[in-house]
Amino acid sequence: MAAKKLNLDNFLPYRLSIASNALSERIAAEYQNRFGLKIPEWRLMAVLGEGRPLTQRELVAATRMDKVTVNRAAKALADRQLIARQAHEADGRSHHLELTETGRSLYDAIVPAALASEAQLEAKLSAAERATLLAILAKLTAAAENYA
């Protein structure tokens, strides 16, 4: 029996990566030009903008970015005074990161642009297709997390 050949056009991990990169590149130019943020910086701001202060370790888990990328993005945001570090009560080596007032204002300015970008993309999908896509992505994420 002949070995199955790899066809990248039908290889799911490749197609997901290409789609993700295409979407990130589309957004990256806008966020860089309008807000002076790189994608990793915006991802940290987006996660921190949703709620409570988080440690860098928690941000690594939430964003799925490696710790070096999270560290660099956090430093860039701290240098611009968009996030603040507070000592972790239980772990002296760790800090909680949270948006500053300036960071919150920038976040509040970016959210409408992010939602507009999402709406443009979603206009290409029906409500049923969107729901199906989200369900499929959730299944794939769970499968990847449980892969042994």
N, C-alpha and C positions, 0 to 999 in steps of 0.2 A: 504494500500500500504506500502511495506517495505521501510524503510529509506535507502537511498543510502549510501554505505560504502566508506570510504576513502581508496584509493589504492595509496600508495605513488609512485609506479612505473609509474602511469599515472597522478599524481597530478602535474600540470605544475609549480606552484611556487617552489615546492620541487625539481623537476628535473632541473629547471634553477639554483637554489641555489647549487645543487650538481655539476652541470657542471661548474659554476663559481668558486666554491671552488677548484675543480680538476685542472682547468687551472691556478688559482692563486698559488696553491701549487707547480705545475710544474715549474712555473716561479720563485717563491720565493726562492727556493734552489739555483738556478743559480745566481740570483741577490745578494743573501746574500754571497755566496761563492766568486763570482767574483768581486763584487763591494761593499760589506759591507752594502747593503741597504735592509731594510725590504720593503714589498709591499706598505704600506702607504707612506713611504718616496719616493719610486720610483713614485708612482702616483702623488704626489705633484710635483716632478721634471718634470714628463712628461707634466703636465698641464702648469707649469711655462715655460718649454722649448718651448712651442708652441707660446709664444708671450709676451704680456705685463705683468707687475707686477700686482699681485692680492692681495686682503686682505684675511685674514683667512676665513671670511664669504663667500667670493666668491669661495674660494677653497673648502669649505664644499659643496656648491651648485654644483660645477663642478665635484667633485669626488664622491659625494653621501656618503661620510664618515661622521661620527658624529664629532662634534666640538672638543671633547676630543682627538680623534684619530688624527685629523688634527693638533691640538695644539702640541701633542707629536711628531708627525713626523716633524713639522716645527722646534721645538726646537732641535731635533736630527740633522736636516740638518744645522741649524744655528750653533750648537756646532762644526760641522765639517767644517764650513765656506763654505758650498755649496749653501746656500741662505743668502741673506742680507735683513734686515728690514729697511724700510724708513718710516718716519712719514707720515701719511695721512694728506694732506693739510686741508681738510674740517672736519675731525673727529680726534681729538687729542687722542682718546682711541684706534684708529685703526692704523695699519701699512700696507704698501704695501710690499709684499714679492717678491723677484726676484732672479734668479740664479746669483751667483757670477761668476767670470771668471773660478774659479776652478770647480764650479757646472756646468757651461756650458761645460767645457772640459769632465767632467764625463758623462754628458748627451749625448754628442756627441760620447762617447765611448760605451754607452749602447744602443743607437738607432739601430746600426747594429745587436746586439744580439736580441733585441726585434723584429725587422723585420724578422730575421731568425727564431725565435720561431713562429711567425705568419705564415710564409711561410710553416713551417713544419705542422702546424695545417691545414692550407688551402689546403695542398696537399691531404687531405682526402676528400675534397669537390670539386665538379665541380664549374665552374664559375656561373652557374645558381643557384646551391644550395647556394653558398655564397651570391649572390644577394637576394635570397629569405629569407635566414636567417637574413640578415641585415634589410630587410623590415619588417619581423615579429618582430624582436627585437625593431625596431622603433615604431611599432604599440603597442606592449606591454608596452613599456616605456610611451608612450602617454596615454594609458589607465590607467596605474598606477598613473600617475600624475593627471589625471582628475577624479579619483575614488572618489566618494562622499559617 
